[in-house]
Amino acid sequence: MASAGLFRIAARNLRKNLRRTLITGTAIAGGLALLIWTGNLQEGSYSSLIRRGVSTMAGHVVVQADGYQAEQDMHLLVEDTESAESEVQAALSAVSPDARVASRLLVQGLLQSTRNTSGVALVGVEPSAEAKVSDWHEKVVEGGEWLADDDKQGVLLGEKLAESLEVELGDKVVLMVQGEDEVVHRLFRIRGLLRTGVADIDGFMALATLPAAQAALERPGAATMVTVHLDDPSTVPEVRAAVASALKERKVEVLPWQEALPEMYQFTVLDRQSAQAMFFIIGVIVAMGVLNTVLMSVMERVREFGVMLALGTRPSQVSRIILYEGVVLGFIATGVGLALGVLATLPGMHYGIDFAAMMGENVEVAGVTMDAMIYPQFNWAGTLGSCAVAWVMTVLATLWPAWHASRLEPVQAMRQV
Amino acid sequence: MADSIVQVRELVRTYQQGQIEVNALRGVDLDISTGEFTALMGPSGSGKTTLLNQIGALDTPTSGSVKIDGQELVGLDKVARSNLRLNRIGFVFQAYNLIPVLSAYENAEFVLMMRGVPEAERRDKVMATLGAVGLAGMEHRLPGELSGGQQQRVAVARAIVGEPALVLADEPTANLDSKTGYELLDLMRKLNEDHRVTFVFATHDPKVMEAARRVVTLVDGRISEDLVK
């Protein structure tokens, strides 16, 4: 009963000083909305980065030869890729029937034209399967063509690599690779040029069919990795476990993308942590503003609190009035901030936000090209977490003023003008 | 003394004001009985407000004893003193001191609500008390919508609605014009006569001294005269 009365006083005090309440509430709501929108934008950018990186450089789950991740030796290969793919597909039929599988062979060597020689990272792919898991086929510059599954001589060169070799569409190049016992030479004809916007890729990468790359390395039927691509990344642990179980007789390591692409994963973790640190600092700054406002409000009501204490209100009950004000203000401001943050996110989710003017058309992050067009994505755990923190910090900001009010002596307080 | 509701013995209150030690009370002995209408008078600095604060458990003495209805105040902690004020003592202050965001009704019921009295019972008592102080029909007005005299009536209603052992009034007429002051005094005298509410005033106001049936005069922290009319 007393609590109801104290709450009533708290609510009316907020309404009585409406301008101050609105200004303080706006600061909290605005700060929270900004955090939510920024967090969702960040989530969208991570999503894009991971999607790109996973699709072009690995898979959500990656099967590699045992020890490959540590040694990165191009001769450590998964043998009999075709049957490995079948075993993987069989495992996937139970846990993720819509998953897509593609094998790749990474070969490092030298590429020679009539005019020049350059180091190259040749990736052997299954063109039809690759087109379902990555967007390499969309990176072919106009005039060129994507590889056909049975093309044993075709190669796609990074645009800058072609420039350094001074070659064009239709020209021949020779790949030299250190095989098991000797240097192997293999002739390729340029079917197209690739443009990704990432200097490392455009300057050193080439794509050929998997059989052509296997022939260059003299390892028929082998691949560096068998990759699994999922529609729902949250099923990675389950899929990984199923694939690992299916391949337990082979000498392979089955990795989630976080272990297959540690640099990219670490980037997202560190970026998220630094953002959280920044959000926390913003939260503290807003809380300091709330503290100042509440403290001012308490100072203005010292006499009123003195009267309450004189009438027999306990010091803890006087504190509760101020805490209730913080609870109510925090609750309303958090609700408004959440609504604003969600509303601010929605258009971006649909239309995207174009950062090209700031970042250029493509941005390289951790070796992966990111689109300048970012689509924010709801991170509900982060959003609700931000709301909880905003509310808690608002209430915490009232603790000291509430304690101060409870320490008042009624006689001195009532003398306050 | 029969029906003694306040017993003060050898009360001393000394406090520091900057470098100076102020002896506000220098050994006061006083007994007040149920149903009294007593004025504490004296010049500024005589100790009348200090004595009132001691009786009201708003302050603690340097030495001596204060008992309200047999309950010793000295040695009580903050919470115990709060409970005593809430349940046994009513206050009327010079500057009305109503809670500005509460209506006349809500201000009057404040003490009952803090005691945990059920709403239905509160409603009956508060409405009756507001009627008794002449404020029927003004329950919903905020303090800012009431005159000085009306606000002080609300304060009186708040002070008596909980049927306290005594009501302490510190200069209750100081901020009122003469006519309103007289009206307020008449009200309190009627409450005293009809309901045996014990009133103790700290006052300069000749009207109050005239109305009081007992006048205790303090000079320099001591009782110099105790006149029962």
Interface residues (C-beta under 8 A of the other chain):
Chain A: M1 A2 A4 G5 R8 I9 R12 N13 R15 K16 R303 E304 V307 M308 L309 A310 L311 G312 T313 R314 P315 Q317 P410 V411 M414
Chain B: N53 G56 L58 D59 K78 V79 S82 N83 L84 R85 L86 N87 I89 F91 F93 N97 I99 P100 V101 L102 E106 F110 V111 M113 M114 G116 V117 P118 E119 R158
